[in-house]
Each structure stands twice: as structure tokens, then as C-alpha cells.
């Protein structure tokens, strides 16, 4: 891109040199076209040069940023799920995180509110759900209609004890 080549010339060069090291050319053109679109989404020549000339790890970070800019869903996932994990210094990530994100997104789309919790007594929850001791409940998502106009919560009055 920094050699002032057209997209077709870039695609042709990538295929000829097998830069992506795909075993076949079948889906290579579509993949390269998507990559070029993401790079252009960056809108910054310096970032594009960083991706094309830096280490793979640096390039991955810049490409993730490009995906976040292009796809609102990726942005939401990174902010709500990964951002929350980062703030809590929880470096684990799994399929469950993705599933919970999409379940909550689907509920929101249906006009429902959700609340995820992982704060409960494990044995009691297994009993309630009829699970065995081998099962582990990783979290609970409650689903319902949000109170659009909740009453203000009453604050507790501090109790003072005379000494």
C-alpha cells in the first residue's frame, strides 16, 4: 500500500508470493480484499506502514483496532467484555465470555434487560438446579423487563451509638 500499488496489484503480488501461506488460492482473494479494507479503515498511513513492516504481534494489535473501528459489534465486545476483564485483572478468556455477550445482546434486541452474576453459594446453586457435584455453575444471567422509571432508593440512616 505504501508503494502506491492498486488493490489488484497488491492482491496479485500476495497471491504470486504466497505471502499469507495459504495451501490453495481458493479464498485468498476474498481474504486479502478484507484485509485491505481493514487497513484502509485505519485512515492513517503510519498505522498502515506499521502493519506492513512491523512484527506480527504489533500488526495484530493494529488490525484489531481496525476491526473495532469497522465493526460496531467487535467494538462493543472489546469494550464490554475484554475491557471489564482487563479492569478486574482477569486475564482468562473463553467461549463462555463470547456466549454470554451474544445472549445478552440478543435479549437487549428483544427489549429485555439482563444481569449477570457469579456471586452465589456453589453448593446451593447446584442443588437448586439439580446438578451433580461434578458440575460447576460459572454464572447466572437473569432476564426480564427493566423498570423504566425506578423509584429512588431509600438511603439507610447511619446508626450512631452513644458511648
LOBA-888115 format. One record per residue (C-alpha): z, x, y; residue in one letter. Coordinates in steps of 0.2 Angstrom, whole numbers, plus 2048, in hexadecimal, padded with zeros to 3 digits. Layout:
% LOBA-888115
ZXYa;...
END
This chain:
% LOBA-888115
800800800x;80380E80Cx;7F2816808x;7EA807810x;7E3800800x;7DE7EE7FDx;7E87E47F0x;7D97E57E4x;7D87F87E6x;7EB7F97E3x;7EA7ED7D3x;7DB7F77CDx;7E48087CFx;7F48017C6x;7EA7FB7B8x;7DF80B7B6x;7EF8167B7x;7F980A7ADx;80780D7B9x;8127FE7B3x;80F8057A1x;80B7F479Ax;8047F4788x;7F67E978Dx;7ED7E379Dx;7EF7D1799x;7FC7CC7A6x;7FC7DC7B0x;7F17D57BEx;7FD7C67C1x;80C7D27C0x;8057DE7CDx;8007D07D8x;8127C97D8x;8197DA7DCx;80D7DD7EBx;8127CC7F2x;8247D17F1x;8217E17F9x;8177D8807x;8267CC809x;8307DB80Ex;8267DC81Ex;82C7EE821x;8217FD81Ex;83080881Bx;8377FD80Ex;8267FD805x;825810806x;8378107FFx;8328067F0x;82280F7ECx;8298217EEx;83B8207EAx;8458207DAx;8448117CFx;85680C7D3x;85380C7E5x;8428027E3x;84C7F57D8x;8587F27E7x;84A7F07F3x;8407E47E7x;8507DA7E5x;8517D87F7x;83F7D37F8x;8427C67EBx;8517BF7F4x;8467BD804x;8387B57FBx;8417A97EFx;84F79E7F6x;85679C7E5x;8597AE7E2x;8617B07F3x;86D7A27EFx;8717A97DEx;8757BA7E5x;87F7B47F3x;8897A77E9x;88B7AF7D8x;8897C27DAx;8917C27EBx;8A07B97E5x;8A27C57D6x;8A07D47E2x;8AD7CD7EEx;8B97CB7DFx;8B47DC7D8x;8AE7D47C8x;8A07DE7C2x;89D7D47B2x;88D7C97B2x;8867BE7A4x;87C7AF79Fx;88B7A47A3x;88A7A97B5x;8777A47B6x;87B7947ACx;88978E7B7x;87F7927C7x;8707877C1x;87C7797BAx;8847787CBx;8737787D4x;86D76A7C9x;87D7607CDx;87B7637E0x;86975D7DEx;86F74D7D6x;87B74A7E5x;88A7507DCx;89875C7E0x;89F7697D4x;8AE7747D3x;8AF7837C7x;8C07897C1x;8C67967B5x;8D97937B9x;8E178A7AAx;8EB78D79Bx;8DF79278Dx;8E978B77Ex;8EB77A787x;8D877978Cx;8D377D77Ax;8DE76F773x;8D8763780x;8C676777Bx;8C9768769x;8C477A767x;8CA78775Bx;8D479775Fx;8C47A175Dx;8BD79776Bx;8BF79D77Dx;8BD79278Cx;8B579D79Ax;8B578F7A8x;8B577D7ACx;8A97747B8x;8AF7647BEx;8A17587C5x;8A27497D0x;89E7417E1x;8A574B7F0x;8B07417FCx;8A574180Bx;8B473E817x;8C474580Fx;8D4741818x;8DD750820x;8E9758814x;8FB756819x;90376681Cx;914769814x;92276B820x;92B77C81Dx;93C77A816x;94A78381Fx;95A787817x;96A789822x;97379981Ex;
END
